[in-house]
Amino acid sequence: MHKPRQSRRVVPPRRIARTALAVLALGALAGGMLASSSPALAQPFWSSSAFNSVTLSSHPDWMSQVPDPTGLGALSIPGTHDTLAIHGGLAPWAYEAQENHGDSAATLTAQLDAGIRAIDIRVRVIGDAFAIHHADVYQYANFDDVLARAQSFLNAEPTETILLNLHGECDADTTEGGSGSSSIGRCADDPSNTTQADRIAIFTGYLARYPGLFYAPTVTGNSTSAMPTLGQVRGRIVLTDFTGPRGQIYPGFGLTQLTVGDNSGRVENDWKQCDLAEKWREAEANLVNANEDHSGALYITYTSANCAPLGAGPADMAGGYFGGTGENQRLLDYLDTSSPTHTGLLRMDYPGYALVAAIIDRNPTCP
């Protein structure tokens, strides 16, 4: 397996007048200036081996070294949170969560080639199709782009699998208790009275157009799947869960462990915790539990958080702010110094190349 390179912490320049910029952006958004013919461009302007450098190393077939009988819960899996959140309208620091490697899900291809194997896709209903959104901001990709890119990657790398979390993003629908109109930070589907049954019907249409792409027991529509082994899912997408805008779990889809009963003890996702040290304390506790649990259960740790526009945004939390060490560097330091043998699934914003490699290196290898 790949030996992670020694990381070097780079402290980002001080954020200047962030609050003033946020207030101006909010005023512009409230004044109806959000719509534009092309995406605004804004990405972090610094990087390190732990942050904002995922494509500097390539791991397109790392799962080929892992034995077939290994359960997914026993793997250490690098993943991204809000995988295609690369555009942010007038408030990019509030919406963007990943490096921009191109629209139409080209960013997904870049992540998969770099070793990412768990993706988080947020969708808005447009007629009978899914568009990729982060809240009210369109990410210049559609669900067909996601599936076509995933299929192309798995055809080229049949030893791999992709774990997919699918989430209905728009909670402003009248059927979700909203106004029926998009607003700052909230989207409405089109039509805005979209139901759970509508989303399931649309997803079922995609399954018909991409036969055999998904691991079948996770997309039956009437039952959920036991935790499979890697050998069972190579060359397939595993739907881990399918949820609605308010977090409703859509029955009949995904992995039983993540969709039936209380799984909160194995998932850490305090996404509004923007104190760097406290966020890491929570994440580390879940990682320690994952390392000590040999039951085969899948642990999921989100290192991401977002308190923008007036607080820390995704890049601040991942990379650090006001001289504080970001979650990505803290995670890499933990992997290098504590040497856990297992991490479970990590959902990260702006992961760096050494961080991805360090997670991959925690996997069992073929003799």
C-alpha positions in Angstrom: 0.0 0.0 0.0 1.0 3.6 -0.3 3.2 5.2 2.4 1.8 8.6 3.3 4.2 11.4 2.9 5.3 13.5 5.8 2.9 16.4 6.2 3.9 20.0 6.7 1.4 22.4 8.3 0.9 25.6 6.3 -0.9 28.3 8.2 -3.4 30.2 6.0 -3.2 34.0 5.7 -5.6 35.8 8.1 -9.1 36.2 6.8 -9.7 39.9 6.1 -13.0 41.6 6.7 -14.9 38.3 6.5 -17.9 39.6 8.4 -18.2 42.7 6.3 -18.1 40.6 3.1 -20.7 38.3 4.5 -23.0 41.1 5.3 -22.6 42.6 1.8 -23.2 39.2 0.2 -26.3 38.7 2.3 -27.6 42.0 1.2 -27.0 41.2 -2.5 -28.6 37.8 -2.1 -31.6 39.3 -0.4 -31.8 41.9 -3.3 -32.3 39.1 -5.8 -28.8 39.1 -7.3 -28.1 35.4 -6.9 -29.0 34.4 -10.5 -26.2 34.5 -13.0 -25.3 33.0 -16.4 -22.1 31.4 -15.1 -20.7 30.2 -11.8 -18.7 32.5 -9.6 -15.2 31.4 -9.0 -13.7 31.2 -5.6 -11.6 28.5 -4.0 -9.1 28.4 -1.1 -5.8 30.0 -2.2 -3.5 27.8 -0.2 -2.9 24.1 0.3 -1.0 21.6 2.3 -0.6 17.8 2.3 -3.7 17.6 4.4 -5.8 20.3 2.8 -7.0 21.3 -0.7 -4.6 19.0 -2.7 -6.4 15.8 -3.3 -5.3 15.3 -6.9 -1.5 15.5 -6.1 -1.5 11.7 -5.6 -3.3 9.0 -7.5 -4.9 5.8 -6.1 -7.3 4.6 -8.7 -7.2 0.9 -7.8 -6.2 0.8 -4.1 -9.0 -1.7 -3.3 -7.4 -4.3 -5.5 -5.0 -4.9 -2.6 -7.8 -5.6 -0.1 -9.0 -9.2 0.3 -12.5 -10.1 -1.0 -13.8 -11.3 2.3 -13.3 -7.9 4.0 -16.6 -6.4 5.1 -17.2 -2.8 4.2 -17.4 -2.0 7.9 -13.9 -3.2 8.3 -12.5 -0.9 5.7 -10.9 2.5 6.2 -12.6 4.6 3.5 -11.7 8.2 2.4 -14.8 10.1 1.4 -16.0 13.6 0.8 -18.9 15.6 2.3 -21.1 17.4 -0.2 -18.9 15.9 -2.9 -19.8 18.3 -5.8 -20.1 21.5 -3.8 -17.7 23.5 -5.9 -19.8 26.7 -6.6 -21.0 29.2 -4.1 -22.8 32.0 -5.9 -22.2 35.3 -4.1 -21.1 33.6 -0.9 -18.5 31.0 -2.0 -17.0 30.5 1.5 -20.5 29.5 2.7 -21.2 26.9 0.0 -18.1 25.5 -1.5 -16.7 22.4 0.2 -14.4 20.7 -2.4 -11.7 21.5 -4.9 -13.1 22.5 -8.3 -11.9 20.1 -10.9 -14.6 20.8 -13.4 -18.4 20.8 -13.9 -20.6 18.0 -15.1 -19.2 15.9 -12.3 -15.6 16.1 -13.7 -14.8 16.9 -10.0 -16.1 13.4 -9.1 -13.8 11.7 -11.6 -10.8 13.6 -10.1 -11.8 12.5 -6.6 -12.2 8.9 -7.6 -8.9 8.8 -9.3 -7.3 10.3 -6.2 -8.7 7.5 -4.0 -12.0 8.8 -2.7 -14.5 6.0 -2.4 -17.5 7.4 -0.5 -19.5 10.2 -2.0 -22.3 12.5 -0.7 -24.7 13.6 -3.4 -27.4 16.3 -2.8 -30.2 16.5 -5.3 -33.0 18.9 -6.3 -35.9 17.7 -8.3 -36.4 19.3 -11.7 -39.3 17.7 -13.4 -38.4 14.0 -13.7 -34.7 14.5 -13.0 -32.2 15.3 -10.3 -30.0 18.3 -10.4 -27.0 18.5 -8.0 -27.3 21.3 -5.5 -25.8 22.6 -2.3 -28.8 24.3 -0.7 -30.1 26.9 -3.2 -26.9 26.9 -5.4 -26.8 24.7 -8.5 -23.5 22.9 -8.9 -23.5 22.7 -12.7 -24.0 18.9 -12.7 -26.9 16.5 -12.8 -27.4 13.0 -11.5 -26.9 11.5 -14.9 -23.4 13.1 -14.9 -22.7 11.5 -11.5 -23.8 8.0 -12.6 -22.1 8.2 -16.0 -18.8 9.2 -14.4 -19.1 6.5 -11.7 -19.9 3.9 -14.3 -16.9 4.9 -16.5 -14.6 4.8 -13.5 -15.9 1.4 -12.3 -15.6 0.0 -15.8 -12.0 1.1 -15.9 -11.3 -0.1 -12.3 -13.5 -3.1 -11.7 -11.8 -3.9 -8.3 -13.2 -0.8 -6.8 -16.6 0.1 -5.3 -18.2 3.5 -4.5 -20.4 4.1 -1.5 -23.1 6.7 -2.2 -25.2 8.7 0.2 -28.1 10.2 -1.7 -30.0 13.1 -0.1 -32.9 15.2 -1.2 -31.7 18.7 -0.6 -34.7 21.0 -0.9 -36.6 21.6 2.4 -38.5 24.6 1.2 -41.1 22.5 -0.5 -44.7 22.9 0.7 -44.7 19.2 1.3 -41.7 19.7 3.7 -43.4 22.6 5.6 -41.7 25.3 3.5 -42.9 28.3 1.6 -42.6 26.6 -1.8 -39.9 29.1 -3.0 -36.2 29.0 -2.8 -34.4 31.5 -0.6 -31.0 32.1 0.9 -29.7 28.8 2.0 -32.8 26.8 1.1 -34.0 25.4 -2.2 -37.4 24.3 -3.4 -37.9 21.5 -5.8 -39.7 22.0 -9.2 -42.5 21.3 -8.6 -42.4 22.5 -5.0 -45.0 19.9 -3.8 -42.6 17.0 -4.6 -43.2 14.0 -2.3 -41.1 11.1 -1.1 -42.9 8.9 -3.6 -41.9 11.4 -6.4 -38.2 11.2 -5.4 -38.3 7.4 -5.2 -39.9 7.2 -8.6 -37.3 9.5 -10.2 -34.5 7.4 -8.6 -36.1 4.2 -9.9 -36.0 5.7 -13.4 -32.2 6.2 -13.1 -31.8 2.6 -11.9 -33.6 1.5 -15.1 -31.3 3.6 -17.2 -28.1 2.2 -15.5 -28.9 -1.5 -15.1 -26.3 -3.4 -13.0 -24.5 -0.2 -11.8 -25.8 -0.4 -8.2 -25.3 -3.3 -5.8 -28.8 -4.7 -6.1 -29.6 -5.5 -2.5 -29.3 -1.8 -1.6 -31.8 -0.6 -4.2 -34.7 -3.1 -4.0 -37.2 -0.5 -2.9 -38.7 -3.0 -0.4 -35.8 -4.2 1.8 -32.4 -3.1 2.9 -29.0 -4.9 2.7 -26.8 -6.5 5.2 -23.3 -5.3 5.3 -21.6 -6.8 2.2 -18.1 -7.8 1.7 -15.8 -6.0 -0.7 -15.8 -9.0 -3.0 -19.6 -8.8 -3.3 -19.6 -5.1 -4.4 -16.6 -4.7 -6.6 -17.5 -2.8 -9.8 -20.7 -1.5 -8.2 -22.2 1.5 -6.4 -23.4 0.7 -2.9 -26.3 2.9 -1.9 -25.6 3.4 1.8 -28.8 5.5 2.4 -31.5 7.6 0.6 -32.8 10.4 2.7 -35.3 13.2 2.3 -34.9 17.0 2.9 -35.7 16.7 6.7 -33.5 13.6 7.1 -36.3 11.1 6.6 -35.0 7.7 5.8 -36.6 6.3 2.6 -37.4 2.7 3.4 -36.3 -0.1 1.2 -33.0 1.4 0.2 -29.5 1.3 1.5 -27.7 -0.6 4.2 -29.7 -2.0 7.1 -27.2 -0.8 9.7 -27.6 2.8 8.5 -31.3 2.8 7.9 -32.9 0.7 10.5 -32.8 1.5 14.3 -30.6 3.9 16.1 -27.1 4.2 14.5 -26.2 7.5 16.2 -23.5 5.8 18.3 -21.5 5.1 15.2 -22.0 8.3 13.2 -20.5 11.7 14.3 -21.9 14.6 12.3 -22.0 17.7 14.5 -22.0 19.9 11.4 -22.7 23.2 13.3 -19.8 22.7 15.7 -17.2 25.3 14.5 -14.9 25.4 17.4 -11.9 23.7 15.9 -10.8 21.9 19.1 -14.2 20.8 20.1 -15.1 19.5 16.6 -11.9 17.5 16.6 -12.6 16.1 20.1 -16.0 14.8 18.8 -14.4 13.4 15.6 -11.5 11.7 17.5 -13.9 10.0 19.9 -15.7 8.4 17.0 -12.5 7.3 15.4 -11.2 5.7 18.6 -14.5 3.8 18.9 -14.2 2.7 15.3 -10.7 1.4 15.9 -11.7 -0.5 19.0 -14.8 -2.1 17.5 -14.2 -5.4 15.7 -17.8 -6.3 15.1 -17.8 -5.3 11.4 -20.1 -2.3 12.0 -19.5 0.7 9.7 -18.5 3.9 11.6 -18.9 7.3 9.8 -17.0 10.4 10.9 -17.6 13.8 9.4 -14.7 16.2 9.9 -16.8 18.9 8.1 -18.7 21.7 9.7 -20.2 25.0 8.5 -21.2 28.1 10.4 -21.1 30.5 7.5 -21.8 33.1 6.4 -20.9 35.0 9.6 -18.9 32.1 11.1 -16.3 29.6 9.9 -17.1 28.1 6.5 -16.1 24.7 5.2 -12.6 25.7 4.1 -12.0 27.4 7.5 -12.9 24.3 9.3 -10.9 21.9 7.1 -7.9 24.1 6.7 -7.9 26.1 10.0 -8.6 29.8 10.7 -7.2 32.6 12.9 -4.1 30.5 13.5 -6.0 27.4 14.7 -5.2 24.0 13.2 -7.8 22.7 10.8 -9.7 19.4 11.1 -7.8 17.9 8.1 -4.4 18.5 9.7 -5.6 17.2 13.1 -6.8 14.0 11.4 -3.5 13.5 9.6 -1.6 14.1 12.8 -3.8 11.6 14.6 -3.3 8.9 11.9 0.5 9.5 11.9 1.0 9.6 15.7 -1.7 7.3 17.1 -1.4 4.7 14.2 -4.9 3.3 14.3 -5.5 0.2 12.3 -9.0 1.1 11.3 -10.9 4.4 10.8 -14.2 3.5 9.2 -15.6 6.0 6.7 -14.3 9.6 6.7 -16.4 12.4 5.1 -14.1 15.4 4.6 -14.1 18.8 3.0 -11.1 19.7 0.9 -9.0 16.6 1.7 -5.3 16.7 0.9 -3.3 14.0 -0.9 -1.4 12.8 2.2 -4.6 12.5 4.2 -6.3 10.3 1.6 -3.1 8.1 1.5 -3.0 7.8 5.3 -6.6 6.6 5.4 -6.0 4.1 2.6 -2.9 2.7 4.4 -5.1 1.5 7.3 -6.7 -1.2 5.2 -5.9 -4.9 5.3 -3.9 -6.0 2.3 -3.8 -9.3 0.3 -0.9 -11.6 1.3 
